Amino acid sequence: MLTGKIALVTGAAGTMGRAAAKALTDEGATVVLVDIAGEAARRCAEELGGGSYAFECDIGDAVMVGATVRKIHDDVGDVDILVNNAGVLSKHKALDTSPEEWHRVLRANLDGAFYLSQAVLPAMRRHRWGRIINVSSFAAKSGGITAGIAYSVSKGGINSLTFSLAAETAAEGITVNAIAPAYVKTPMVTEQLSEDERNRVIQKIPVHRYCEPEEFAHVVCFLASPLSGFITGEIVDLNGGLQFD
């Protein structure tokens, strides 16, 4: 359903980014993989094939984001679908969070999503069509089970960014939504949580398992598709029953 569309995925060298990029490619989109780890993004693009592209970019740098989006325009075309997936985890609670860590997490998780959205919106407005898909987290609602304060606050900011952008663009053929996963099977879970933390998390999740990256990617594809055009300003929970709304 996405043939002819150009999709930009950030954090594309990571587990969730790769899964989203593959699913979008399978739906016919031309995928642009953006990551601060440029070589890893290039390897992912080679694995995907099908005319995928890779760009190295520090999304927390507004100037670099602008330059990267202009180069994407010149080399590939205008971005139709933006997946703001890049992010970093912090497990530190309030009294253990330094100012440096606070700014590092918000820079990666929130600033980058704003800068990229700002950079791709003019073309979406010209085409009267666009999809912005932000990656939030269950931590935005729970305050963080294992996540720290900077991470949880950054994802709360992502929710507010989603609402604000959706309100601005709803009449222009652009939808802005977010996905709020809880514990996708990624290195954030398998490597950054202790075995005891992982066991406690599994017991809290009613379905008693982690979310598979492909399940996350499936929701990305739905929100990117023409069939989701009447949905905007929504936070789609992907949490295995941790919270019902």
C-alpha angles and dihedrals in degrees: 000000000000101000110143094020124116115219124194116202120189123206083029095157091062128086098262093039093052091048092050092046092051093048092049090048090051088054090056102260123139102238127212112198114207123187139147085235096070098179092051090050090051091052090051091050090052091050092050094047117175094109098306118165133209130206130181113225140156097221092198089068109082094197093051091047091054092048092047094050090049090052091048088052091051097043103033112006140252117334112246098175125036120192109191095200104139117111148137130226127233121185097185118117123219103283093044096049114102122207088247093056092044092055094041093055097043091045092056100035104037113012093053093052090052095046093050094045090050091050097050099039098083092060092044089052092050091051093042089226134087146135125214114186117186125194111227126165143229084249089075089067102031098043087238128303094203097353121096131238098265092052093046093048092047090055091047085055090052089056092052091045088053093052094046095048092045091053091050097048107031094105094049103067092262125121125198120194138153136218118218109200126183116211107340112192097262136124087270085071104027097044109020097048122068120240090253091052091049092051092049091049093051090053091053095051108084093215089052098225142079124261113263116233089236090058089055090047091052090059090048090055093048093051090047094051128094088244091070094057094116093055119084135146092026130137107211110209117220100176111122093246099309088135133010121210 
